[in-house]
Amino acid sequence: MHIKTNDMVVVLSGRDKGKQGKVMSVDSKAGKAIVEGVSIAKRHKKPRKQGEPGGIITMETPLYASKLMRVCPKCNKPTKPAHSIDSEGIKTRVCKKCGAKI
């Protein structure tokens, strides 16, 4: 996947189009990611144990990774990261627009 945990991403399509957020977790098997502050849903929770609070809880739901694009920290533009190998043989992600290491 082109997105990893703690990346800043922008949503490309859907009701949250244009919103930016930090990736909290990634499920590579399902091809989905949970982004902080994006795709908020409300769940009605019933208290199961004594003293446990119930009520309406807001939570982030997973988005398909194809709807997300990485934001370069240097140029602040959405970009799909390219991969390059430096002189030491280490594979790194690089911004396609400005060439900065991500």
Buried (B, 14 or more C-beta within 10 A) or exposed (E): EBBBEEBBBBBBEEEBEEBBBEBEEBEEEEBBBBBEEBBEEEEEEEEEEEEEEEEEEEEBEBBEBEBBBBBBEEEEBBBEBBEEEEEEEEEEBBBEBEEEEB
